[in-house]
Amino acid sequence: MIGALATSAESATVTQWPLRIALVMLMVALIAVVLLGMRRGWKARAARQSDVPAPPADGLEQATLGPVPGVYVGSSSAGDWLDRIVVHDLGVRSRADLLAGPAGGLFERTGARDVFVARSALRGVRADRGIAGKAYERDGVLILTWELGGRLVDTGFRADVAAEQAETLTALQTLAADERTP
């Protein structure tokens, strides 16, 4: 009885090693092709967007709001939340603190360049469902529409705390309305 248990615990030997190695190599090659294709698409998008100037990194003298911790979701062409802008790290999702003041809003990002949205460039602020290929619940993302080099850009931010997001939305809408009022 003990001998029967010992032999049943042994695993079967692999007899088709060349086939298994070939299948593993095929999967590795397939994954590499997909990753290279994704990289090529990102580079092609960056080449198409080479006319987009770099946003200012800072211009905020004093902050009257913030820092509001959250996630910088990304930037896209205004009105087309699937057309991500990838140049100058604008399409990179990252942790960020949002600060705002009389001069505009500043996204202090971790792992990517900071983005400053000047008050004079700000065209509108709203809450929406998603941006840059990311979808959330209704009014889950704070969207700043601003002008960058003659192009309208939507930039998304999601605060960690919903109450802070609502407060930030109101403050930035006031800032944008004050800019449009002569």
Phi, psi and omega in degrees: 000319181292323178296326179292322178291322181293320181285331180284341180279347179283143179273157179289147180280146178276124184255347184243059181302315180301321179293316179297316179297319180296319179293320177296316179297322178297317179295318178297317179295319179297316178297318179297319179296318179297315179296319177295322177296319177296317179296319179296319178296319179296316179295321179295320177296318178297322178294321178293333182259020183294343179280350180283121180286160177289135177287156177296145180279331182199151177191011183269110180283314179220143180258128175258348179225132174105181008285137175255110181286145179179209182235127170281111187282322180146179178233147179217168174297139183302131178085349180233087188287359175261350180267079183294139174265120188255344182288153177058031179064015181290337180265002184274119176287134183201162171292145182205158169245131178260126175239147178221151179202188181300335182275341181145204181240147181232127173261107175271106188257150176262122177085004179208167181294144174291152180234125177251129177251107181293146180301324180291338180269345184289126181250340179178159178222134180208166171257138183216179184277328184191173179196152173052043177078006179246130180242140180229190177290170181304131180059032183274348182233133175275122184248124173257122175260125184213165182259131179228104178062039179084000181246135176278132184234138171257129178240130184255143178219139179234113180288151179292327182246126184300322180295321177293325179295317179296318179295318179295319178302313180297316181295318181288327175295322176295318178298316179292320180293322178296327180290323182281339180282126180289000000 
